[in-house]
Amino acid sequence: MRIRKLFGFLLLIGALSACMQKQPVEDVPDKLKKTMKQFLEQSAQGNRTGTQFTVEEVAYYAGPEFYDCEFTVRMKRLAGTDTTGQMLARIKKDYSSVLRKY
């Protein structure tokens, strides 16, 4: 009887852990880049400068509720000028909001 309870408990733990989906680590940087690019494009549409953004790199820290990120972003304007700079942002774990620090 005791073995049956132990087996049932282990089976329950196994089923619960299988249901919890963890995001693969290699997907996180790509999703962070995509989220930041969308954020920058939406904010650029408001001022209509015609600036194109390319998020080249991201370094991040995974906090309990957010990702604290540093992005390398290339900006290109229609006039032909371009520059590359650093941007800091905090992105929620569900990628629903971006709080840009600078």
C-alpha positions as CSV (number, residue, x, y, z in Angstrom):
1,M,0.0,0.0,0.0
2,R,2.8,2.4,0.9
3,I,4.6,1.7,-2.5
4,R,1.3,2.4,-4.3
5,K,1.0,5.8,-2.6
6,L,4.7,6.7,-3.3
7,F,4.2,5.7,-7.0
8,G,1.0,7.8,-7.2
9,F,2.8,10.8,-5.6
10,L,5.7,10.5,-8.1
11,L,3.3,10.1,-11.0
12,L,1.5,13.3,-9.9
13,I,4.7,15.2,-9.6
14,G,5.8,14.0,-13.0
15,A,2.6,15.0,-14.6
16,L,2.7,18.5,-13.0
17,S,6.2,19.1,-14.1
18,A,5.4,18.0,-17.6
19,C,2.6,20.5,-17.8
20,M,4.8,23.4,-16.8
21,Q,6.3,24.7,-20.0
22,K,9.6,26.5,-19.7
23,Q,10.7,28.7,-22.5
24,P,13.9,27.6,-24.1
25,V,16.8,29.9,-23.3
26,E,17.7,30.4,-26.9
27,D,14.2,31.8,-27.7
28,V,14.4,34.6,-25.1
29,P,16.9,36.9,-26.9
30,D,15.0,36.6,-30.2
31,K,11.7,37.4,-28.5
32,L,13.3,40.3,-26.6
33,K,14.7,41.7,-29.9
34,K,11.3,41.3,-31.6
35,T,9.5,43.0,-28.8
36,M,11.9,46.0,-28.7
37,K,11.7,46.4,-32.5
38,Q,7.9,46.5,-32.3
39,F,8.0,49.0,-29.5
40,L,10.4,51.3,-31.4
41,E,8.4,51.0,-34.6
42,Q,5.2,52.0,-32.8
43,S,6.8,55.0,-31.2
44,A,8.4,56.0,-34.5
45,Q,5.0,56.0,-36.2
46,G,3.8,58.6,-33.8
47,N,6.5,61.2,-34.9
48,R,6.5,60.1,-38.6
49,T,10.3,60.6,-39.0
50,G,10.7,57.6,-41.3
51,T,13.3,56.0,-39.0
52,Q,14.1,52.3,-39.5
53,F,15.3,50.3,-36.5
54,T,17.4,47.2,-36.4
55,V,18.0,45.6,-33.1
56,E,21.4,43.9,-33.4
57,E,22.2,42.6,-30.0
58,V,20.7,42.1,-26.6
59,A,22.1,41.4,-23.1
60,Y,19.6,40.7,-20.4
61,Y,19.0,39.8,-16.8
62,A,16.0,37.6,-16.1
63,G,14.3,39.0,-13.0
64,P,11.3,37.4,-11.3
65,E,8.7,39.5,-13.3
66,F,10.7,41.2,-16.0
67,Y,13.8,41.1,-18.2
68,D,16.2,44.0,-17.7
69,C,17.8,44.5,-21.1
70,E,20.5,46.4,-22.9
71,F,20.0,46.6,-26.6
72,T,22.4,47.6,-29.4
73,V,20.1,49.4,-32.0
74,R,20.9,50.7,-35.4
75,M,18.8,53.6,-36.5
76,K,18.6,54.6,-40.2
77,R,16.7,57.7,-41.4
78,L,15.2,58.3,-44.9
79,A,17.7,61.2,-45.4
80,G,20.5,58.6,-45.5
81,T,22.0,59.2,-42.0
82,D,22.4,56.3,-39.6
83,T,23.8,55.6,-36.1
84,T,24.2,52.8,-33.7
85,G,23.5,53.2,-30.0
86,Q,22.6,51.5,-26.8
87,M,19.1,51.5,-25.3
88,L,18.1,50.1,-21.9
89,A,14.6,48.8,-21.3
90,R,12.6,46.6,-18.9
91,I,10.3,44.1,-20.6
92,K,7.7,42.0,-18.8
93,K,8.1,38.2,-18.9
94,D,5.0,37.9,-21.0
95,Y,6.4,40.5,-23.5
96,S,3.3,42.6,-23.1
97,S,5.0,45.9,-22.1
98,V,8.2,47.8,-22.6
99,L,9.5,50.4,-20.2
100,R,12.4,52.2,-21.9
101,K,15.0,53.6,-19.5
102,Y,17.1,55.4,-22.1
